[in-house]
Amino acid sequence: MADKLAIMLLTVDPDHPHVCGTPFFQAAAAAMDVDVEIYFASRSVRLLIKGVAGDIFPSDNRTKSVYGFMKDASELGVKFFACGGAMEPCDVTQEELVPECTGIAGAATFVTRVMDDDWKTITY
C-alpha cells in the first residue's frame, strides 16, 4: 500500500468557498497515517495569499475559515506547494504567501508523484 498522498488543487477557487474545505479535511485525516502534500495550481494558488483563506468559509455556519482548516492540516504535517507557473498570472508573490506554504513546486513535481508507486493522488 502507498504511504504518501499528493493532492492537486486545480479547480478549487477562493471565489467558490464552499468547495475549498474538503481538500484540507481529507488531507488532515490522511496525514494521521501517511505523508501528504498539497499542490496549489491555477486560481487555487490565491488561497496561499495571506488573508485570503482567512476571509472565506466553506459552510454557511462560518464557524471556521478555510485558513483554519489549512492550519489544522499543516499542523499535522501536510506540506503546501504553490505552483510557480500559476503565481504570476494570479498576481501572487512569494512575499505574500502564508507561513504554512512549504515552497514552490509545479507540474513536474506533481507528475513525479503521480508516476511513483509509493504515492497516491487526488485532484480537486
N, C-alpha and C positions, 0 to 999 in steps of 0.2 A: 504494500500500500504506500502511496505517496505520502510524504510527511511535510510537504510545503504547498502553499496555495498562493497563486498570483491572481489578483483581481484587477481587471481593466475597467475604468470608468470612461466610457466613450459617449454615452447619451445622457448621463446624469448631468443636470444643468441647474445651477442655483436659481434660475428663473422658474423652475418647477420643483419647489422644495419638497413636495410630497414623495418624490422619488429619490430624494437624497439620503434618507436614513438607512434603508435596507442594506446597502453595501457595508456600512460601518457596524450594524448589528451583527451581520454574518461574519465579518472579519473578526470582531471581538470574540464571538463564540468559537470560531475556528482557532484563534490564537491561543486558546487554552490548551490545545493539543498539538498544533503544528505552527511552523513559521509562516507568516503572512506578509505579503507585500501588496500595496495598492498603487496602481499607476493611474495618474490623473491626465487624461488626454482631452483634446478638443476643449469645449467650454467648461468641462468639469474642473479644469485647472484653476478656474476662478474661485473654487471652494478653498483653495490654499492661500488666498489673499487675506491678510489679517482683517478681521471684522466681517467678512462676507458670510461665512458659515455661522457666525455667532448671531447674525440678524435674521436667520431663517429657521423655520421649524418644520419637521417632517409630518406633524399632525396638527390638527386644529386645537388640541388642548394646550399647546405651547408650553409644555412642562420642561422640555429640554431642547436646546437648539441643536442643529446639525453639528456645530462645532463641539458641543458637549459630547455627542456620540463619537466624533472623531477623536477627541481627547481620551475617551474611555478605551477605544481601540489602540491608540498609541501607547497608553499606559500598560496595556497587555503585550506590548512588543511589536505591534503592527507597524511596518515601515511604509512611509508615504513618499512617492516619487512623482515630481512634476515633469511632464513631457516638455522638453526644451523647444520642440517644434510648435507646441501649442501656446507657449508663453507669449511670444511676440504678437501673434495675431489677436490674442486676448488681452493685450496690454498689461501683462503681468511681468514684474521684475523680480529678480531674486531677493532683493531687499524687502519686498512686500510679503514674502512667504511666512506663514505661521511657523513657530519654532518646532512643531511636530514634523515638518517636512524633512525627510532624511536627505534628499538631494534631487538631482536632475537625472532622469533616465527616460529613454523613449522607446520607440518601436523595436529597435534591435534587442534591447534588454528583455522586453516582454516576450518577443518571439523566441528568444533563447529559453525562457521559462516554459513556453508552450511546447517546445521540442524536447525538453528534458523529462525523462520518465519519472524523476523524483518530484516533479511539480504537477499539480492540477491547476486548472484555470477557470475563472468565471468572468464573464463580460456583462457589464450593465450598460 
